[in-house]
Amino acid sequence: MEGKSIFLCGVVEGFYGRPWSMEQRRVLFQWMQRWGLNTYLYGPKDDLKHRLLWRELYTAEEEVQVKTLISEAEARGLSFVYALSPGQDIIFSSSCDLSLLKRKLKQVAELGCKAFAVLFDDIDHSMCQADKEAFSSFAHAQVSVTNEIYSFLGEPPIFLFCPTEYCDSLCSPSVAKSPYLITVGEDLLPGISVIWTGSKVISRELSADSLSEVRTVLQRPPLLWDNLHANDYDSRRVFLGPFKGRPPGLHGHLHGLLLNPNCEFEANYIPLHTLGSWHRSGSEDKKDDAEQYCPERALDTALLDWMEELNQSLLPGRQVRSNDHKSSKASSKSQSSESATDGSKTADPKPTKTSSEPPKKEDTTAHLSSSGGKQESPTPVYSNGDQASRADTQASTRSLVEKPQGRGLVTGKNPLSESQVRLLVGLHYLPHEYGPAAKSLLQDLTWLKANCQCVSANGNKKKALPQKVEEWRSRAAQFLASCDQMALLHEGVVNSVNRAVLYDLYPYVWDLRNTLLVARAFVSWLEGRILSDSSSSGSWKNCFHWCGTTSGSELLGVEAEPWAFKGGLCGEMQLLLPMGTSTELFIHPPPLFPSARLYNIRPFHNKDKMELYRMVRQLQQRSQGPPDLSVIHPDFFGDRCLGAALALCPEYSFVLEDELGVCGCVLGIQDVRHFAKRWQASWLPAMRDKYSSQAPGAAGTPAQRRRCSASRRSSRTTQTLCSTTSPHSCAWTLPRAGGLQRQPQPPHGPPDCTQGQRFEGCVL
């Protein structure tokens, strides 16, 4: 390819984080050929021999991999650009370092590489004393070394240079007056292209006018290193939206454009697909406006193609499942296409060994994401670097196989619907822009929180207009329905046949689903429906001062970099929830192995009391052995551990439920001092009457006398509850798959504080 006359458009693997695998790069080359892209730049920051250990030569095995990668790219009609980043510790005036740099690039050139790049991004401007004596400036040092390397390699047609000031915001004092850029433009040899990222490191939009100034200073059209879809700066964000904010007319003002995409390979299908559409629309003469590049139209086309990709039976790491029989029309179509055939040939050089026995009846549950299934990779290696243990996998499989039929079981072969894929993309759109689904969630939650007084349980709802109340409840129902759709999307992704996509996107789907579960419970709590009719409190404490008052969009702003506000949609929703500064407590990391089990958090209802008491009783039996049921009332343990909080402050009680029903609860007490007084005045006498009435005589049985004695002891220790007024909580969990479990702390609290334990922040 004539690099000096063709517009370079493609992909730069230049992110921080785990580099892509060889198999993934092969698939990437197939995609690029299919979509008309022509250039791939190899420069992953965390490849040691690219950046940190740039002086070291590749071993014989590594040489084979690099040579294979170059050959694969050339076979697909792509220019393979090898990049090196020596800027962290190079001594520019050292002849030894310069010789090592030449030796490293010569080794790659002998493997067949014909295009190169030298990168000096993200480094300190300071120089050692020897360099200060040898060069007039930092830019002069970089340009001198780059020019010598360029000449040493025979002035290849594609040679790129990344400056330390690579965007408008990094130039001092400005682009036009930057001594660094002026030196680069004047002294860098004309055959070398300069890399640029735009007005920011991650530019929201680019225009011809914004590039004219830098083109003048550099005395050549820049090559754009586009970080629009890069997500290595925020572990809670991924970007599935289309290539946007770059008009096709930029082709005439640039030497090329390389997209630095998401770290997760499977997340880049739509970004790269739409980049190909953008490139074709700019390189062809489009006279009709309808044929011009439109991000929305490009997204629709890419999304339909991605549907076929999502329904391919792929294991983590892009291995094709050899024994999977595709039955859906979409899968059959993709299997018959030439591109899919090419993918199956290159994606799995060593097919996974599978059993030739016919599938048994229970094999339909073997694809459950919580277990991985018998037909999946024996050692799933593409789950953030972690491998699921065989014992955990088998135990989880057994627990799910034993579930009753028809209660959310999955086969691992369910295709995602188009609406689900659109929802997935809309919730993980672009760094500066939310998709329609995400916008709706934020708008609804903001409005519901701002107008919740009209439906609260503190009496203000009597003054509210009926229309306002109806509007609030309507929007609340809409928000809850959106949360339910997210739960279904999570289930669909977990149960998808494409496990490669699952492992790449699961942490983000998990995080958003958990955030929406908390938001869902918060909205239900705001309406005040959680107060029981018999509650003596009359109203619930107003805790709106816990909620954030500043939205993420206000913090982010149009001119700020996306990393100025962490978390994206999840982080912005957490600002609206009553978490204060404790948002880290609500970041629940995903399991090492994706799970299909769904949980729901909702306010406590009186009908849940019987099930919670049963759980406590069962926990007591399993932990300390079965008690003598003839002398122990069935409600005894529930009353002792949960009863007071459920009766006196139900507004701070929540239950956790899965597809089989209630499986845990969280009980909160906002003011322990006030709670202790009410417990002493009402709850303790009620418990004395309840259990003393069982005695056949005044003396009663020995067990009953012990219980009464315990009640009297607990009344004497009531004052320990008044030692603080800060919020405390008591939480119970009951994981069904593994049986009843508890943490080391023993159960304690009113009305029977055994062994002198205090009822302060107890957790079981």
C-alpha positions in Angstrom: 0.0 0.0 0.0 1.2 3.5 -0.8 1.0 5.0 2.6 1.7 8.6 1.3 -1.3 8.7 -1.0 -4.0 6.6 0.7 -6.1 7.6 3.7 -5.1 5.4 6.6 -8.2 4.2 8.4 -8.4 1.4 10.9 -7.6 0.3 14.5 -4.9 1.1 16.9 -4.4 -1.4 19.8 -3.0 1.3 22.0 -5.0 1.1 25.3 -3.8 0.4 28.8 -4.8 -3.0 30.1 -4.5 -6.6 29.0 -3.6 -6.8 25.2 -5.8 -8.8 22.9 -5.0 -12.4 22.1 -3.7 -13.6 18.8 -7.0 -15.2 18.0 -8.9 -12.0 18.7 -6.5 -10.1 16.4 -7.2 -12.6 13.6 -10.9 -12.0 14.0 -10.2 -8.2 14.1 -8.4 -8.5 10.7 -11.4 -10.3 9.2 -13.7 -7.6 10.4 -11.5 -4.9 9.1 -11.3 -6.5 5.6 -15.0 -6.9 5.6 -15.7 -3.3 6.5 -13.1 -1.7 4.2 -10.6 -0.6 6.9 -6.9 -0.8 5.9 -4.5 -0.1 8.8 -3.7 -1.8 12.1 -1.2 -0.3 14.6 0.2 -2.5 17.2 1.0 -0.6 20.4 -0.6 -2.0 23.6 0.7 -0.1 26.5 0.9 -3.1 28.8 3.0 -5.2 26.4 6.3 -5.1 28.3 8.5 -5.2 25.2 6.5 -2.4 23.6 6.9 0.1 26.4 8.6 -0.8 29.7 11.2 -3.3 28.3 11.4 -1.7 24.8 15.2 -2.5 24.7 14.7 -6.2 24.8 14.5 -8.3 21.7 11.7 -10.8 21.0 12.5 -14.4 21.7 12.2 -17.0 19.0 8.7 -17.9 20.0 7.7 -14.3 20.1 9.2 -13.8 16.7 7.0 -16.5 15.3 3.9 -14.8 16.7 4.8 -11.4 15.4 5.6 -12.7 12.0 2.4 -14.6 11.9 0.5 -11.5 12.9 2.1 -9.5 10.1 1.4 -12.2 7.5 -2.3 -12.4 8.7 -2.6 -8.6 8.3 -1.0 -8.5 4.8 -3.2 -11.5 3.7 -6.2 -9.4 4.5 -4.9 -6.3 2.7 -4.0 -4.4 5.8 -1.0 -2.3 6.6 0.6 -3.6 9.8 2.2 -0.7 11.8 4.6 -1.7 14.6 4.9 0.9 17.3 7.5 1.3 20.0 7.3 3.6 23.1 10.8 4.3 24.5 10.0 7.7 26.0 9.8 6.7 29.7 13.5 6.1 30.2 15.4 6.7 26.9 18.4 8.8 27.0 18.2 10.7 23.7 21.9 11.6 23.6 23.0 8.0 24.4 24.5 6.2 21.4 23.8 2.9 23.2 20.1 3.6 23.6 19.9 4.7 20.0 21.6 1.5 18.9 19.2 -0.6 21.0 16.2 1.2 19.4 17.5 0.5 15.9 18.3 -3.1 16.8 14.7 -3.7 18.1 13.0 -2.1 15.0 15.4 -3.9 12.6 14.4 -7.2 14.2 10.7 -6.4 13.5 11.5 -5.3 10.0 13.3 -8.6 9.3 10.0 -10.3 10.3 8.2 -8.6 7.4 7.0 -5.3 8.9 7.1 -2.3 6.5 5.4 0.4 8.6 6.5 1.8 12.0 5.7 4.3 14.7 7.7 5.9 17.5 5.5 7.1 20.4 6.4 9.7 23.0 2.9 10.1 24.6 2.1 10.1 28.3 5.7 10.9 29.5 7.4 13.6 31.5 8.8 16.6 29.7 12.0 16.6 31.8 15.4 15.6 30.4 18.5 14.3 32.1 21.6 16.5 32.3 23.3 14.8 29.3 20.3 15.4 27.1 20.1 19.1 28.2 23.7 19.5 27.1 23.2 17.8 23.7 19.8 19.2 22.7 18.2 22.6 22.8 14.8 21.4 23.8 12.7 18.3 24.6 11.1 18.5 21.1 14.6 18.8 19.5 15.7 15.6 21.2 12.7 13.6 20.1 12.8 14.9 16.6 16.5 14.1 16.2 16.1 10.5 17.3 12.9 10.0 15.2 14.6 11.4 12.0 17.6 9.1 12.5 15.4 6.0 13.0 13.3 7.0 9.9 16.4 7.2 7.8 17.9 4.0 9.3 14.8 2.1 8.2 15.0 3.4 4.7 12.2 6.0 4.9 9.3 3.6 4.9 6.1 4.8 3.3 4.2 4.7 6.6 6.1 6.1 9.6 4.3 7.8 12.4 5.4 10.0 15.3 3.4 10.6 18.4 4.4 13.9 20.2 4.1 14.4 23.9 1.8 17.3 23.2 -0.7 15.4 21.2 -3.9 17.4 21.6 -5.0 21.1 22.1 -5.5 20.8 25.8 -1.9 19.6 26.3 -0.2 22.3 24.3 1.5 25.1 26.2 0.5 27.9 26.0 -1.6 27.0 22.9 -1.4 25.1 19.6 -0.2 28.1 17.6 2.3 29.3 20.2 3.6 26.0 21.5 7.5 25.9 21.1 7.3 22.1 21.2 4.9 21.8 18.3 6.7 24.5 16.3 9.9 22.6 16.6 8.2 19.4 15.5 6.7 21.0 12.5 9.9 22.7 11.4 12.5 19.9 12.0 10.6 16.6 11.6 11.3 15.1 8.1 8.3 15.6 5.8 7.7 11.9 5.2 6.9 11.4 8.8 3.2 11.7 9.9 2.3 13.2 13.2 -0.3 11.7 15.5 -3.0 13.9 17.0 -6.1 13.2 19.2 -8.0 16.5 18.6 -9.0 19.2 21.0 -9.0 16.8 24.0 -7.5 13.4 24.7 -11.0 12.1 24.1 -12.6 14.6 21.8 -16.4 14.9 21.7 -16.4 16.4 18.2 -13.9 17.2 15.5 -14.2 19.6 12.6 -12.1 20.8 9.7 -11.7 24.2 11.4 -10.4 22.6 14.6 -7.7 20.8 12.6 -6.6 23.7 10.4 -4.5 25.3 13.1 -2.6 22.2 14.1 -2.1 21.4 10.4 -0.5 24.7 9.9 1.8 24.4 12.9 2.8 20.8 12.0 3.2 21.7 8.3 1.4 18.5 7.3 -2.0 16.9 7.8 -2.1 15.0 11.1 -3.1 11.4 11.6 -5.9 11.2 14.1 -5.5 8.7 17.1 -9.2 8.7 18.0 -10.0 7.7 21.7 -13.7 8.1 21.3 -14.4 4.5 22.3 -11.4 4.0 24.6 -12.5 2.9 28.1 -9.2 2.1 29.9 -9.6 5.2 32.1 -12.8 3.9 33.8 -13.3 0.3 34.8 -17.1 0.8 35.1 -17.7 2.0 31.5 -17.8 0.5 28.1 -18.9 2.1 24.9 -21.0 0.2 22.3 -22.4 3.2 20.4 -21.6 4.3 16.8 -18.7 6.3 15.5 -19.9 9.8 15.9 -18.9 13.5 15.9 -16.5 13.2 13.0 -18.0 14.4 9.6 -16.8 12.5 6.6 -15.4 15.7 5.2 -12.4 15.3 7.5 -10.8 12.9 5.0 -9.3 15.9 3.2 -7.8 17.4 6.3 -6.2 14.3 7.8 -3.6 11.7 6.7 -5.6 9.1 8.4 -7.8 8.0 11.4 -7.1 5.1 13.7 -9.7 4.2 16.4 -8.3 3.2 19.8 -11.4 1.2 21.0 -12.6 -0.6 24.1 -10.2 -2.9 26.0 -12.8 -5.7 25.7 -12.5 -7.0 22.2 -16.1 -8.1 21.8 -17.4 -4.6 22.7 -15.9 -3.2 19.5 -18.2 -4.7 16.9 -20.5 -1.7 16.4 -17.7 0.9 16.8 -15.6 -0.6 14.1 -18.5 -1.5 11.9 -19.7 2.1 11.9 -16.1 3.3 11.5 -16.0 1.4 8.2 -19.3 3.0 7.1 -17.8 6.4 7.9 -14.6 5.7 6.0 -16.5 4.5 2.9 -18.8 7.5 2.9 -15.8 9.9 3.1 -13.7 8.1 0.5 -16.5 7.9 -2.1 -18.2 10.7 -4.0 -21.6 10.9 -2.2 -23.7 13.4 -4.0 -27.0 12.4 -2.5 -27.6 13.5 1.1 -29.3 10.2 1.8 -26.0 8.4 1.1 -24.0 10.6 3.5 -22.8 9.1 6.7 -25.5 9.1 9.4 -24.5 7.6 12.8 -28.1 6.4 13.5 -28.4 4.6 10.1 -24.9 3.2 10.5 -25.9 2.0 14.0 -29.0 0.2 12.7 -27.0 -1.6 10.0 -24.3 -2.6 12.4 -26.7 -3.7 15.1 -28.5 -6.1 12.7 -25.1 -7.6 11.7 -24.1 -7.9 15.3 -27.2 -9.9 16.0 -25.8 -12.6 13.8 -22.5 -12.4 15.6 -24.1 -12.6 19.0 -25.9 -15.8 18.0 -22.7 -17.6 17.0 -21.7 -20.3 19.4 -18.4 -19.0 20.6 -16.4 -19.8 23.8 -14.5 -17.3 25.8 -11.4 -16.3 23.8 -13.1 -16.7 20.5 -13.0 -20.4 20.3 -15.7 -22.0 18.2 -17.8 -24.6 20.0 -17.3 -27.7 17.8 -20.2 -29.8 19.0 -22.8 -27.1 19.1 -25.7 -27.6 16.6 -27.0 -24.2 15.4 -30.7 -24.3 14.9 -31.7 -20.7 14.6 -32.1 -19.1 11.3 -29.7 -16.3 12.1 -27.0 -18.7 13.1 -27.5 -20.8 10.0 -27.2 -17.7 7.9 -24.0 -16.6 9.5 -22.6 -20.1 9.3 -23.2 -20.2 5.6 -21.7 -16.8 4.9 -18.1 -16.6 3.7 -17.1 -14.3 6.5 -18.3 -16.6 9.2 -16.6 -19.5 7.4 -13.4 -17.7 7.4 -13.8 -16.9 11.1 -14.4 -20.5 12.0 -11.2 -21.5 10.2 -9.0 -19.0 12.0 -10.6 -18.7 15.4 -10.0 -22.2 16.7 -6.8 -23.8 15.5 -7.1 -26.4 18.2 -10.7 -27.5 18.6 -11.8 -28.2 22.1 -12.3 -31.9 22.9 -15.9 -32.8 23.6 -17.7 -35.9 24.4 -19.3 -37.9 21.6 -22.0 -39.2 23.8 -25.6 -38.0 23.0 -26.7 -35.2 25.3 -28.7 -36.3 28.3 -31.8 -34.7 29.6 -30.0 -32.7 32.2 -27.5 -31.4 29.7 -30.0 -28.6 28.8 -29.0 -26.9 32.0 -25.3 -27.4 31.4 -25.0 -24.0 29.7 -26.2 -22.1 32.7 -23.8 -19.2 33.1 -23.3 -19.7 36.8 -21.7 -23.0 36.0 -20.4 -22.6 32.5 -21.8 -25.9 31.4 -20.3 -29.1 30.3 -20.0 -28.0 26.7 -18.1 -24.8 27.4 -14.4 -24.3 27.7 -12.9 -26.5 30.4 -10.8 -23.6 31.7 -12.5 -20.3 30.8 -9.5 -17.9 30.6 -11.2 -14.7 29.3 -13.0 -13.6 32.5 -10.7 -10.7 33.5 -7.8 -13.1 33.8 -9.6 -15.4 36.3 -10.4 -19.1 35.9 -13.3 -20.7 37.5 -12.4 -23.7 39.6 -13.8 -27.1 38.6 -15.2 -27.8 42.0 -17.1 -24.5 42.1 -18.4 -25.0 38.6 -19.7 -28.5 39.4 -21.2 -27.5 42.6 -23.0 -24.6 41.0 -24.2 -26.8 38.2 -25.7 -29.3 40.6 -27.5 -26.6 42.6 -29.1 -25.2 39.5 -30.0 -28.5 38.0 -31.9 -29.3 41.1 -34.2 -26.3 40.7 -37.8 -26.9 39.8 -38.5 -26.9 36.1 -40.0 -23.8 34.6 -38.4 -21.4 37.1 -36.0 -19.4 34.9 -33.8 -22.3 33.8 -31.6 -21.5 30.8 -30.1 -23.6 28.1 -27.2 -21.4 27.1 -28.6 -21.3 23.6 -31.1 -18.4 23.8 -30.6 -15.7 21.2 -30.8 -12.1 22.3 -33.7 -10.2 20.7 -33.2 -7.0 18.8 -34.9 -4.9 21.5 -32.5 -6.3 24.1 -29.4 -5.5 22.0 -30.7 -2.0 21.4 -31.2 -1.6 25.1 -27.7 -2.9 25.8 -26.2 -0.4 23.4 -28.4 2.4 24.7 -27.2 1.9 28.2 -23.5 1.8 27.2 -23.4 4.4 24.5 -20.6 7.0 24.2 -18.4 8.8 26.7 -20.0 12.2 26.2 -23.5 11.0 25.4 -26.1 8.6 26.8 -28.4 6.5 24.7 -32.2 6.9 24.8 -32.6 4.2 27.5 -30.0 5.7 29.8 -31.4 9.2 29.4 -34.9 8.0 30.3 -33.6 6.3 33.4 -31.8 9.4 34.6 -34.6 11.8 33.9 -37.2 9.6 35.6 -35.2 9.0 38.7 -34.3 12.7 39.0 -37.9 13.7 38.6 -39.2 11.1 41.1 -36.7 12.2 43.7 -37.5 15.9 43.3 -41.3 15.3 43.5 -41.5 12.5 46.0 -43.1 14.6 48.7 -46.5 14.4 47.1 -46.7 10.6 47.8 -44.6 10.3 51.0 -46.0 8.9 54.2 -45.3 12.0 56.3 -48.6 13.6 55.6 -47.6 16.0 52.8 -49.5 13.9 50.2 -52.8 15.2 51.6 -51.9 18.6 50.2 -50.7 17.3 46.9 -52.9 17.6 43.8 -54.4 14.2 42.6 -53.0 14.9 39.2 -49.5 15.3 40.6 -49.8 12.1 42.6 -51.0 10.2 39.6 -48.2 11.5 37.5 -45.6 10.5 40.1 -47.0 7.0 40.3 -47.2 6.7 36.5 -43.5 7.7 36.1 -42.6 5.4 39.0 -44.2 2.5 37.3 -42.4 3.4 34.1 -39.1 3.5 36.0 -39.7 0.2 37.7 -40.6 -1.3 34.4 -37.3 -0.1 32.9 -35.4 -1.7 35.8 -37.2 -5.0 35.1 -36.1 -4.7 31.5 -32.5 -4.4 32.7 -32.9 -7.5 34.8 -34.2 -9.4 31.8 -31.3 -8.1 29.7 -28.9 -9.4 32.3 -30.6 -12.8 32.1 -30.5 -12.7 28.3 -26.8 -11.8 28.2 -25.9 -14.5 30.7 -27.9 -17.1 28.8 -26.6 -16.1 25.4 -25.0 -18.8 23.3 -22.0 -16.4 22.6 -19.9 -16.8 25.6 -17.1 -14.6 24.2 -19.4 -11.6 24.3 -20.7 -12.7 27.7 -17.3 -12.7 29.4 -16.4 -9.3 27.9 -19.6 -7.5 28.8 -20.8 -9.2 31.9 -19.0 -6.9 34.5 -20.7 -3.9 33.0 -24.2 -5.5 32.7 -23.8 -6.8 36.3 -22.8 -3.4 37.7 -25.7 -1.6 36.0 -28.2 -4.2 37.0 -27.1 -4.0 40.7 -27.3 -0.2 40.6 -30.8 -0.4 39.2 -31.9 -2.9 41.8 -31.0 -0.4 44.5 -32.6 2.5 42.6 -35.8 0.3 42.2 -36.0 -0.3 45.9 -35.4 3.4 46.6 -38.3 4.5 44.3 -40.6 2.0 46.0 -39.5 3.3 49.4 -40.1 6.9 48.4 -43.8 6.4 47.9 -44.3 5.5 51.5 -46.1 2.2 50.8 -43.7 0.4 53.2 -45.3 1.6 56.4 -47.6 -0.9 58.0 -51.1 0.2 59.1 -50.3 -0.8 62.7 -47.1 1.2 62.9 -47.0 3.4 65.9 -44.4 5.8 64.4 -47.0 7.5 62.1 -44.4 8.7 59.6 -41.0 7.8 58.4 -37.9 9.9 58.9 -37.1 12.2 56.0 -33.7 11.2 54.6 -33.7 13.3 51.4 -30.6 15.1 52.7 -28.7 11.9 52.1 -29.2 12.2 48.4 -26.8 13.9 46.1 -27.8 17.4 44.9 -25.4 17.7 41.9 -25.9 15.6 38.8 -23.1 13.9 36.9 -23.7 16.0 33.8 -23.1 19.2 35.9 -19.9 17.7 37.2 -18.8 16.4 33.8 -19.5 19.4 31.6 -19.0 19.7 27.8 -15.3 20.7 28.0 -14.2 18.2 30.6 -12.6 14.9 29.8 -14.9 11.9 30.5 -12.7 10.6 33.3 -13.6 13.8 35.3 -16.6 11.9 36.5 -16.2 8.2 37.2 -18.8 5.5 36.7 -20.8 6.8 33.8 -24.5 6.0 34.1 -24.0 3.9 37.2 -22.0 6.7 38.9 -24.6 9.3 38.0 -27.5 7.2 39.3 -25.6 6.7 42.6 -25.4 10.4 43.0 -29.2 10.4 43.1 -29.5 7.6 45.7 -29.3 8.0 49.5 -25.6 6.9 49.7 -23.9 10.1 50.7 -20.1 9.6 50.3 -20.4 5.8 50.8 -20.8 4.9 47.1 -17.9 2.4 47.3 -20.1 0.3 49.6 -22.5 -0.3 46.7 -19.9 -1.4 44.1 -20.4 -5.1 44.2 -17.8 -6.8 42.0 -19.1 -9.5 39.7 -18.5 -13.1 40.5 -15.5 -14.8 39.0 -17.9 -16.9 36.9 -21.0 -15.3 35.4 -24.2 -16.2 37.3 -27.7 -16.5 35.9 -29.3 -16.1 39.3 -31.4 -12.9 39.6 -32.0 -11.1 42.9 -34.5 -8.4 43.7 -34.4 -5.9 46.5 -37.7 -4.5 47.7 -39.3 -3.0 50.8 -40.5 -5.3 53.5 -44.2 -6.3 53.6 -46.0 -7.9 56.5 -46.6 -11.0 54.5 -42.8 -11.6 54.4 -42.6 -12.0 58.2 -43.5 -15.7 58.2 -40.9 -16.6 55.6 -38.2 -14.5 57.4 -39.0 -16.2 60.7 -38.8 -19.6 59.1 -35.3 -18.7 57.7 -34.1 -17.7 61.1 -35.5 -20.8 62.7 -33.8 -23.0 60.1 -30.5 -21.2 60.5 -30.6 -21.8 64.2 -31.3 -25.5 63.7 -28.5 -25.9 61.3 -25.9 -23.9 63.2 -26.7 -25.2 66.8 -28.7 -28.3 66.3 -32.5 -28.7 66.5 -34.0 -27.3 69.7 -36.7 -29.0 71.8 -39.8 -27.8 69.9 -41.9 -28.8 72.9 -40.5 -25.9 74.9 -39.4 -23.5 72.2 -42.1 -21.4 70.5 -41.7 -21.4 66.6 -41.5 -17.6 66.7 -38.9 -17.4 69.4 -35.8 -17.0 67.3 -37.5 -14.7 64.8 -38.8 -12.5 67.6 -35.4 -12.4 69.2 -33.4 -11.5 66.1 -35.7 -9.7 63.7 -39.0 -9.0 65.4 -38.3 -5.7 67.1 -36.9 -4.1 64.0 -39.7 -5.3 61.8 -42.3 -4.1 64.2 -40.8 -0.8 65.3 -39.1 0.5 62.2 -40.4 -1.4 59.1 -39.7 1.6 56.9 -36.0 0.7 57.1 -36.5 -3.0 56.4 -35.9 -4.6 53.0 -36.0 -8.1 51.7 -33.9 -9.9 49.1 -35.6 -12.4 46.9 -34.6 -14.6 44.0 -36.7 -16.6 41.5 -37.8 -19.0 44.3 -38.9 -16.3 46.8 -37.5 -14.5 49.8 -33.9 -15.4 50.6 -32.6 -12.6 52.9 -33.3 -9.3 54.5 -31.7 -6.1 55.6 -33.0 -4.3 58.7 -32.0 -0.8 59.5 -32.4 1.4 62.7 -31.7 5.0 62.1 -31.8 6.2 65.8 -30.7 3.6 68.2 -31.5 5.7 71.3 -35.1 6.3 70.2 -35.4 2.7 69.2 -34.3 1.5 72.6 -36.9 3.6 74.4 -39.7 2.2 72.2 -38.4 -1.3 72.6 -38.4 -0.9 76.4 -41.9 0.6 76.4 -43.8 -1.6 74.0 -41.8 -4.5 72.5 -40.4 -6.0 75.6 -43.8 -6.1 77.5 -45.4 -7.7 74.5 -42.8 -10.4 74.4 -43.2 -11.1 78.1 -46.9 -11.5 77.7 -46.5 -13.7 74.6 -44.1 -16.2 76.1 -45.2 -16.2 79.7 -48.7 -17.1 78.6 -47.5 -20.5 77.5 -46.5 -21.5 81.0 -49.0 -24.0 82.5 -48.3 -22.6 86.0 -46.7 -19.7 87.7 -43.4 -21.5 87.9 -43.4 -22.9 84.4 -41.0 -25.4 82.9 -37.2 -24.9 83.4 -36.9 -23.8 79.7 -39.6 -21.2 80.2 -38.0 -20.0 83.4 -34.7 -19.6 81.5 -36.5 -17.6 78.8 -38.1 -15.3 81.3 -34.8 -14.9 83.1 -33.2 -14.0 79.7 -35.9 -11.4 79.1 -35.2 -9.9 82.6 -31.5 -9.8 81.9 -32.0 -8.2 78.5 -34.1 -5.4 80.2 -31.2 -4.7 82.5 -28.9 -4.4 79.5 -31.2 -2.2 77.6 -29.1 0.9 78.5 -26.3 -0.5 76.3 -28.5 0.4 73.3 -28.4 4.1 74.2 -24.6 4.5 73.8 -25.0 6.0 70.3 -27.4 7.7 68.0 -25.7 6.8 64.7 -27.5 4.5 62.2 -26.9 0.8 62.6 -28.2 -2.1 60.6 -28.8 -5.9 60.9 -28.6 -8.0 57.8 -29.5 -11.6 57.2 -28.8 -13.6 54.0 -29.8 -17.1 53.0 -28.0 -18.3 49.8 -30.1 -21.2 48.5 -27.5 -22.9 46.4 -25.0 -23.4 49.1 -27.5 -23.8 52.0 -27.8 -21.6 55.1 -24.6 -19.8 55.9 -23.7 -17.2 58.4 -20.7 -15.0 59.3 -18.8 -15.7 62.5 -20.8 -13.2 64.6 -23.4 -15.0 66.8 -27.0 -13.8 66.6 -27.8 -11.3 69.3 -30.0 -8.3 70.1 -33.2 -7.7 71.9 -35.1 -9.1 73.6 -32.5 -11.7 74.5 -29.0 -10.3 74.5 -27.2 -13.5 75.3 -23.6 -13.6 76.6 -23.6 -9.8 77.2 -23.7 -9.0 73.5 -24.8 -5.6 72.4 -27.3 -4.8 69.6 -25.1 -2.5 67.6 -24.5 -3.1 63.9 -25.0 -6.9 64.2 -24.6 -8.9 61.0 -25.5 -12.5 60.4 
